[in-house]
Amino acid sequence: MLTRLEIDGFKTFEQLDISFSPFTVVLGSNAAGKSNLFDAIRLLSNLATRDVAEALKDMRGEPLELFRQTPKGGRVKQIVLAAEVLVDPIVRDPWGSEVTLTHTRMRYEVTLERREVKAGLERIQVAREAMTPILRKDDRWADAQVPAKPPHAATRAFRDAYLKYTRQKPWLTTEKLEEGLSFSIHQDGKQGRNRPASAAEATVLYSVTNAEFPHLFALREEMRNWRMLQLDPALLRKPVPVTASDVLDIDGANLAAVLARLKAETVTEQRPGGVLSDIAAELNNLIPGVVRLEARLHDASREYRIELTMRDGLPYSSRVMSDGTLRVLALLTLLNDPKHRGLICFEEPENGVHPGRVRQLVRRLHDMVSTPSTYQGGEDVTPPLSQLLLNSHSPVVLSALLDDGDNQQPLDVEILFADAATVSDPVRQEMRRKTRLRPVVRPESKVQADLFDEAHVPQGRVSMLEVNNVLGTVSAEG
């Protein structure tokens, strides 16, 4: 679970420092920098599982374009990223080794630097890397004081199950040794080691592929499971080979295979459709008329195919379903998949959903995340942590997040406003544009709301006046 992110020098970000809850929504107009935030998270995930060249190749834009542009048309030399995370307390490697961690709160820092290796030839290399434990006394995420009761305030059961604090020393540092700059892996179940850092083409994290160093490997696995869900309706429509992966791809291309696996795992005599019956019912609540969902294996082609039966009794294949129906179906499939874990970043969840049903969709999406404030435990196996980060430009989504009607429990959600701000630098005598992300300050009661005014809103936060200005456009969009 990503709890805090710091970005400097990446695209439109300059000294950004933002905290996340398990369910976080970023709202802002087009070109405000919402997608750039997702790109920064993707870059961190890529650096944990690929070398630098491959990690950058997968990004939007050329590698040089990832470095923040200066007012004079140049580019900064460094991208500095830092992430604070909560990892699952048990880690398993691909060879079946299982380790129970003694410390689950950690901070990872990495610096990418543009370096001239020859005249006119530039390389992007890892200049610094570090991984340090977050101590209990310093853990602002678990025991934050502002606001008074944050959405992620943890129950005792959650703290006992997930929050482990025993480590004092770093796991990974970058140090100057006699032989030169070095990445130092410190003892973690096995004696540490050093690696040259003068021309690193990959992160140390990338090289840790098993539980030999369990905490480093746990962080790598956490970041590997950060996924940018970019559902492609054209791929969602296609039949899926029987050999396809049964864990949902980021573009949704293997949706039929995932549904077939879920049915096989949950089918009983009493429920011949298994969990697919639940997915169909939830889909009907959002897109009325759905009666049954099937994922069938076509024997001749050895492909899985999706069928929806509507209230007229006729089955319809995925080839004729609307883009919105397919997107919602993929999301609901993910919600009902016990294999789901980690952070999912998803853009514009409201696409294809009637504005009147966005509130219901938002509440259902909220159900997919781990919620520290309500976790009661009791399971035989501690469930893997899951987190959702959405972005949207729709005021309808904002309205759905704030709507506590029908006597329902308010959502445990962090709302961030994204916009572009102009910064004046008198020292350099220049004006710079950067992306801001500001948390929304929400009063806990109507009495507080009546007393709130601009003077009481801390700097760097969004007042209810700004929120209400955005909400004023809801009816027009609807």
ZAMARGU-4260 file (C-alpha; in steps of 0.2 Angstrom, whole numbers, plus 5000, padded with zeros to 4 digits):
<rodrens>
0) 5000/5000/5000 | 5007/5017/4995 | 5005/5029/5009 | 5016/5044/5004 | 5024/5050/4988
5) 5037/5063/4985 | 5042/5069/4967 | 5054/5082/4961 | 5060/5084/4943 | 5048/5072/4935
10) 5037/5080/4921 | 5027/5094/4929 | 5031/5090/4948 | 5042/5101/4959 | 5045/5096/4977
15) 5028/5087/4978 | 5024/5078/4995 | 5007/5070/4996 | 4999/5056/5007 | 4987/5043/5001
20) 4973/5033/5009 | 4968/5016/5004 | 4954/5024/4993 | 4960/5041/4985 | 4952/5051/4972
25) 4961/5064/4962 | 4950/5077/4954 | 4955/5091/4941 | 4953/5098/4924 | 4962/5091/4909
30) 4980/5095/4908 | 4981/5097/4927 | 4994/5083/4929 | 4982/5069/4935 | 4990/5057/4923
35) 5007/5063/4927 | 5004/5057/4945 | 5000/5039/4938 | 5016/5040/4927 | 5027/5043/4942
40) 5019/5028/4951 | 5022/5018/4935 | 5040/5023/4934 | 5043/5018/4952 | 5035/5001/4948
45) 5045/4999/4932 | 5061/5003/4941 | 5058/4988/4953 | 5056/4976/4940 | 5066/4982/4924
50) 5082/4990/4921 | 5082/5009/4918 | 5082/5009/4899 | 5067/4997/4899 | 5058/5006/4913
55) 5059/5022/4904 | 5054/5015/4887 | 5037/5010/4894 | 5033/5028/4899 | 5023/5041/4890
60) 5035/5052/4880 | 5053/5051/4877 | 5065/5048/4891 | 5072/5066/4891 | 5054/5072/4891
65) 5051/5064/4908 | 5063/5077/4916 | 5055/5093/4921 | 5057/5107/4908 | 5064/5123/4915
70) 5057/5141/4910 | 5072/5143/4898 | 5069/5128/4888 | 5081/5116/4896 | 5078/5100/4907
75) 5083/5097/4925 | 5097/5084/4928 | 5088/5073/4941 | 5072/5065/4945 | 5070/5062/4963
80) 5057/5050/4969 | 5052/5043/4987 | 5038/5032/4992 | 5033/5027/5009 | 5024/5010/5009
85) 5015/4997/5020 | 5019/4979/5014 | 5010/4963/5017 | 5017/4955/5033 | 5020/4938/5023
90) 5030/4937/5007 | 5032/4922/4996 | 5045/4921/4982 | 5043/4912/4965 | 5052/4896/4972
95) 5039/4894/4986 | 5050/4902/5000 | 5038/4911/5013 | 5045/4923/5026 | 5035/4932/5039
100) 5042/4950/5040 | 5047/4959/5056 | 5045/4976/5049 | 5031/4982/5037 | 5033/5001/5036
105) 5047/5006/5025 | 5053/5021/5014 | 5061/5019/4997 | 5071/5033/4988 | 5079/5033/4971
110) 5087/5047/4961 | 5089/5046/4942 | 5102/5057/4934 | 5106/5062/4916 | 5125/5059/4914
115) 5136/5062/4899 | 5146/5046/4897 | 5155/5052/4881 | 5155/5069/4871 | 5137/5071/4865
120) 5131/5054/4872 | 5120/5054/4887 | 5114/5040/4899 | 5101/5040/4912 | 5108/5031/4927
125) 5103/5027/4945 | 5113/5040/4956 | 5106/5036/4973 | 5095/5022/4981 | 5090/5020/4999
130) 5078/5010/5009 | 5075/5013/5027 | 5062/5008/5041 | 5049/5019/5046 | 5049/5019/5065
135) 5033/5018/5075 | 5036/5035/5083 | 5038/5043/5066 | 5024/5035/5057 | 5012/5049/5053
140) 5001/5039/5042 | 4995/5027/5056 | 4993/5040/5069 | 4991/5056/5060 | 4984/5071/5070
145) 4977/5082/5056 | 4963/5079/5052 | 4958/5073/5070 | 4953/5056/5063 | 4960/5053/5046
150) 4951/5040/5035 | 4966/5028/5038 | 4966/5028/5057 | 4969/5010/5060 | 4959/4998/5072
155) 4969/4988/5085 | 4965/4972/5074 | 4973/4981/5059 | 4988/4987/5069 | 4991/4969/5076
160) 4989/4961/5059 | 4999/4973/5047 | 5009/4986/5057 | 5026/4978/5062 | 5040/4989/5069
165) 5056/4980/5075 | 5070/4987/5063 | 5081/5002/5067 | 5094/5001/5054 | 5093/5004/5035
170) 5091/4990/5023 | 5099/4999/5008 | 5110/5015/5007 | 5121/5024/4995 | 5139/5027/5002
175) 5156/5034/4997 | 5168/5020/5000 | 5187/5020/4996 | 5183/5011/4979 | 5170/5024/4975
180) 5152/5026/4976 | 5143/5010/4981 | 5125/5004/4985 | 5126/4995/5001 | 5114/4981/5005
185) 5114/4978/5024 | 5111/4962/5033 | 5093/4956/5032 | 5093/4937/5036 | 5109/4936/5026
190) 5125/4945/5026 | 5125/4961/5016 | 5135/4966/5001 | 5140/4981/4991 | 5138/4985/4973
195) 5146/4999/4962 | 5135/5014/4960 | 5146/5025/4948 | 5137/5019/4932 | 5121/5010/4938
200) 5110/5005/4924 | 5097/4997/4936 | 5091/4998/4954 | 5097/4986/4967 | 5078/4982/4970
205) 5077/4975/4952 | 5091/4963/4956 | 5082/4956/4972 | 5072/4941/4964 | 5069/4930/4979
210) 5067/4931/4998 | 5086/4930/5001 | 5084/4948/5008 | 5066/4947/5013 | 5062/4965/5016
215) 5069/4971/5000 | 5060/4957/4991 | 5044/4962/4999 | 5045/4980/4994 | 5049/4974/4976
220) 5034/4963/4976 | 5023/4977/4983 | 5029/4989/4969 | 5027/4975/4956 | 5009/4974/4960
225) 5006/4993/4957 | 4995/4992/4941 | 4989/5006/4929 | 4972/4999/4924 | 4970/5005/4906
230) 4955/4995/4900 | 4954/4994/4881 | 4936/4990/4875 | 4942/4983/4858 | 4952/4970/4868
235) 4939/4967/4881 | 4927/4961/4866 | 4939/4948/4859 | 4939/4929/4863 | 4953/4924/4874
240) 4965/4909/4871 | 4963/4895/4884 | 4982/4897/4888 | 4979/4916/4893 | 4984/4922/4911
245) 4969/4921/4923 | 4974/4937/4933 | 4967/4952/4924 | 4979/4961/4913 | 4981/4980/4914
250) 4971/4982/4897 | 4958/4969/4901 | 4962/4958/4886 | 4961/4942/4896 | 4944/4946/4905
255) 4935/4930/4898 | 4949/4919/4905 | 4948/4928/4923 | 4929/4925/4923 | 4931/4907/4918
260) 4943/4904/4932 | 4932/4913/4945 | 4917/4902/4940 | 4927/4886/4941 | 4933/4891/4958
265) 4916/4896/4965 | 4903/4885/4956 | 4892/4873/4967 | 4876/4863/4964 | 4866/4877/4972
270) 4875/4890/4963 | 4880/4884/4945 | 4886/4901/4940 | 4897/4903/4955 | 4903/4921/4959
275) 4898/4926/4941 | 4880/4927/4948 | 4885/4940/4960 | 4894/4950/4946 | 4879/4949/4935
280) 4868/4956/4950 | 4880/4970/4953 | 4881/4974/4935 | 4862/4975/4934 | 4862/4988/4948
285) 4873/4999/4937 | 4867/4994/4920 | 4849/4988/4922 | 4843/4973/4912 | 4857/4961/4915
290) 4850/4944/4920 | 4865/4932/4918 | 4884/4932/4915 | 4893/4917/4907 | 4911/4914/4902
295) 4911/4899/4890 | 4925/4889/4882 | 4922/4887/4864 | 4928/4869/4860 | 4933/4871/4842
300) 4944/4887/4844 | 4949/4883/4862 | 4944/4901/4867 | 4934/4908/4881 | 4920/4920/4876
305) 4909/4931/4887 | 4890/4931/4886 | 4877/4942/4894 | 4859/4937/4895 | 4847/4952/4896
310) 4829/4952/4902 | 4822/4948/4885 | 4830/4931/4887 | 4843/4933/4873 | 4861/4931/4875
315) 4873/4944/4869 | 4892/4941/4866 | 4905/4953/4871 | 4907/4958/4853 | 4891/4968/4854
320) 4892/4975/4871 | 4895/4994/4874 | 4912/5001/4879 | 4904/5007/4896 | 4897/4989/4900
325) 4913/4981/4896 | 4923/4993/4907 | 4911/4991/4922 | 4911/4972/4920 | 4930/4972/4921
330) 4930/4982/4936 | 4917/4971/4945 | 4927/4956/4940 | 4942/4963/4949 | 4932/4967/4964
335) 4926/4949/4966 | 4943/4941/4962 | 4952/4935/4978 | 4969/4935/4969 | 4968/4954/4968
340) 4981/4963/4978 | 4991/4979/4978 | 4988/4997/4971 | 4976/4999/4956 | 4977/5016/4947
345) 4961/5019/4936 | 4956/5034/4926 | 4939/5041/4924 | 4929/5027/4932 | 4913/5036/4927
350) 4915/5033/4909 | 4900/5023/4902 | 4890/5024/4918 | 4874/5035/4919 | 4877/5050/4931
355) 4863/5044/4942 | 4872/5028/4946 | 4890/5035/4948 | 4887/5036/4967 | 4883/5017/4968
360) 4898/5013/4957 | 4910/5024/4968 | 4903/5015/4984 | 4906/4998/4976 | 4924/5003/4971
365) 4927/5008/4989 | 4922/4990/4994 | 4938/4983/4985 | 4951/4992/4996 | 4958/4987/5013
370) 4950/4999/5026 | 4961/5001/5042 | 4948/5011/5051 | 4935/4996/5050 | 4946/4981/5049
375) 4941/4968/5063 | 4952/4953/5058 | 4946/4935/5062 | 4952/4928/5046 | 4963/4912/5046
380) 4974/4920/5034 | 4978/4939/5034 | 4971/4946/5017 | 4983/4954/5005 | 4982/4973/5006
385) 4973/4982/4992 | 4972/5000/4987 | 4963/5011/4974 | 4969/5027/4966 | 4956/5035/4954
390) 4957/5051/4944 | 4943/5060/4936 | 4938/5077/4929 | 4920/5075/4933 | 4910/5085/4947
395) 4898/5070/4947 | 4911/5059/4955 | 4915/5073/4968 | 4897/5074/4972 | 4896/5055/4974
400) 4911/5055/4986 | 4903/5068/4997 | 4885/5061/4997 | 4881/5053/5014 | 4863/5051/5010
405) 4851/5037/5014 | 4859/5036/5031 | 4874/5027/5024 | 4892/5027/5032 | 4903/5041/5025
410) 4916/5034/5013 | 4934/5033/5020 | 4941/5043/5006 | 4955/5055/5003 | 4950/5068/4990
415) 4964/5078/4981 | 4962/5093/4969 | 4975/5094/4955 | 4979/5110/4946 | 4993/5119/4938
420) 5001/5134/4948 | 5013/5147/4943 | 5028/5148/4955 | 5039/5164/4956 | 5057/5162/4960
425) 5065/5178/4964 | 5083/5171/4966 | 5083/5163/4949 | 5072/5178/4942 | 5060/5166/4933
430) 5042/5160/4933 | 5038/5141/4933 | 5023/5131/4931 | 5020/5115/4942 | 5007/5103/4946
435) 4999/5105/4964 | 4989/5091/4973 | 4979/5098/4988 | 4969/5088/5000 | 4951/5093/5003
440) 4947/5099/5021 | 4930/5091/5026 | 4922/5097/5042 | 4915/5083/5052 | 4898/5090/5056
445) 4886/5103/5050 | 4891/5115/5064 | 4909/5114/5059 | 4904/5117/5041 | 4894/5133/5046
450) 4910/5139/5056 | 4922/5135/5042 | 4928/5149/5031 | 4944/5152/5021 | 4954/5159/5036
455) 4952/5142/5045 | 4959/5131/5030 | 4977/5127/5032 | 4988/5132/5018 | 4990/5119/5004
460) 4972/5112/5007 | 4956/5114/4998 | 4942/5123/5006 | 4923/5118/5005 | 4921/5135/4995
465) 4931/5128/4981 | 4923/5111/4983 | 4905/5119/4982 | 4911/5129/4966 | 4915/5113/4958
470) 4899/5105/4964 | 4889/5119/4956 | 4893/5112/4939 | 4886/5094/4943 | 4868/5098/4936
475) 4875/5105/4920 | 4886/5089/4917 | 4872/5077/4922
</rodrens>
